[in-house]
């Protein structure tokens, strides 16, 4: 009986840990230029797991237009684009932030530092909580399907452990 309880608590533990570590802010440090420290040549960064080359940039390019580049519109569009990958671009050990801004400037032809100079919300950075909440609401149906599949998987695994335990 104890092993079944153990297999029930392990997925719950990992679920709560993953929820606790999720970031809701885009750090202000992502706007820093990559060569700002003297030791940057010695610090090799890992490649970004997000495929920024093939992402859809129309949320930015359709809303944030020059020559005026209205700060409110541009920052909201930037948050809509960047918040879904907030954990990746906040990872200082990867080159995700630099890669993302490189492709933003290529596809949008924005002036250098546009978002760094215009988009400032607070000490922690840009708040993604509203953007992430809207994305979670849109994905709720898919989450329910995934949850029912994972429940089925856990039930099957528990049954197999029970079966092998007795035989």
C-alpha positions in Angstrom: 0.0 0.0 0.0 2.9 2.3 0.8 4.3 2.1 -2.8 1.0 3.1 -4.3 0.9 6.2 -2.1 4.5 6.9 -3.1 3.7 6.8 -6.8 0.7 9.1 -6.2 2.8 11.7 -4.4 5.8 11.8 -6.8 3.9 13.4 -9.7 2.2 15.8 -7.3 5.6 16.9 -6.0 7.0 17.5 -9.5 3.9 19.4 -10.5 4.1 21.8 -7.6 7.8 22.3 -8.0 7.3 23.2 -11.7 4.6 25.7 -10.8 6.8 27.3 -8.1 9.7 27.8 -10.5 7.7 29.4 -13.4 8.7 33.0 -13.9 6.1 35.7 -14.6 8.5 38.5 -15.3 10.9 39.3 -18.2 14.0 40.3 -16.4 15.5 43.7 -17.1 18.8 42.0 -17.7 17.7 40.6 -21.0 17.9 44.1 -22.4 21.6 44.4 -21.5 24.0 44.2 -24.4 25.8 40.8 -24.5 29.3 42.2 -24.5 28.9 44.4 -21.4 31.2 42.4 -19.2 34.9 42.0 -19.8 34.8 38.3 -19.2 32.1 37.5 -21.7 34.6 35.8 -24.1 35.4 33.2 -21.4 31.7 32.5 -20.6 30.4 30.3 -23.3 26.6 30.3 -23.4 24.5 27.3 -24.3 22.4 27.4 -27.5 18.8 28.5 -27.2 16.2 25.7 -27.4 13.6 28.1 -28.8 13.5 28.3 -32.6 13.4 32.1 -33.0 14.2 31.9 -36.6 10.9 30.4 -37.5 8.6 32.1 -34.9 5.8 34.3 -36.1 6.8 38.0 -35.6 3.5 39.5 -37.0 2.3 40.3 -33.4 5.2 42.7 -33.2 5.5 43.9 -36.8 1.7 44.5 -37.3 1.4 46.5 -34.1 4.7 48.2 -33.4 5.3 50.5 -36.4 7.5 53.4 -37.0 8.5 56.1 -37.3 6.8 56.9 -33.9 6.9 53.4 -32.3 4.3 54.2 -29.7 5.6 52.8 -26.4 2.4 51.4 -25.0 1.5 49.5 -28.2 5.1 48.3 -28.8 5.6 47.1 -25.3 2.3 45.2 -25.2 3.2 43.6 -28.5 6.7 42.7 -27.2 5.2 41.1 -24.1 2.7 39.2 -26.2 5.6 37.8 -28.2 8.2 37.2 -25.4 6.1 36.2 -22.4 5.4 32.7 -23.7 9.1 32.0 -23.6 9.9 34.0 -20.5 11.9 31.3 -18.7 14.1 30.7 -21.7 15.0 34.3 -22.4 15.6 35.0 -18.7 18.1 32.1 -18.6 21.5 34.0 -18.3 23.4 30.8 -19.2 21.8 30.6 -22.7 21.9 32.9 -25.7 18.1 33.1 -26.0 17.7 36.8 -25.2 20.4 37.8 -27.7 19.0 35.5 -30.4 15.5 36.8 -29.8 16.5 40.4 -30.1 18.6 39.7 -33.2 15.7 38.2 -35.0 13.3 40.9 -33.8 15.6 43.5 -35.3 16.0 41.5 -38.5 12.2 40.9 -39.1 11.0 44.2 -37.7 13.8 46.5 -38.8 13.6 48.2 -35.4 16.1 50.7 -34.2 18.7 49.2 -31.8 17.6 49.4 -28.1 13.9 50.3 -29.0 12.4 47.8 -26.5 15.1 48.3 -23.9 14.5 52.0 -23.8 10.7 52.0 -24.0 9.6 48.9 -22.1 10.2 49.4 -18.4 7.7 48.4 -15.8 9.4 47.8 -12.5 12.3 46.5 -10.5 11.7 42.9 -11.6 11.2 43.6 -15.2 8.2 43.3 -17.5 5.2 41.7 -15.9 4.0 38.7 -17.9 1.3 37.5 -15.4 -1.6 38.8 -17.5 -0.2 37.6 -20.8 0.6 34.1 -19.3 -2.9 34.0 -17.7 -4.5 34.7 -21.1 -2.4 32.0 -22.7 -3.3 29.5 -20.0 -7.0 30.3 -20.5 -6.7 29.7 -24.2 -5.0 26.4 -23.6 -7.4 25.1 -20.9 -9.1 22.7 -23.2 -5.8 21.2 -24.3 -4.7 21.0 -20.7 -7.8 19.1 -19.8 -7.1 16.5 -22.5 -3.5 16.2 -21.4 -4.6 15.8 -17.8 -7.0 13.0 -18.6 -4.2 11.3 -20.6 -1.8 11.6 -17.8 -4.4 10.3 -15.3 -4.9 7.3 -17.6 -1.1 6.8 -17.8 -0.7 7.1 -14.0 -3.6 4.7 -13.4 -2.1 2.2 -15.9 1.3 2.5 -14.3 -0.1 2.1 -10.8 -2.0 -1.0 -11.9 1.1 -2.5 -13.5 3.2 -1.8 -10.3 0.4 -3.4 -8.3 0.3 -6.4 -10.6 4.1 -7.0 -10.6 4.1 -6.5 -6.8 1.8 -9.5 -6.3 3.3 -11.8 -9.0 
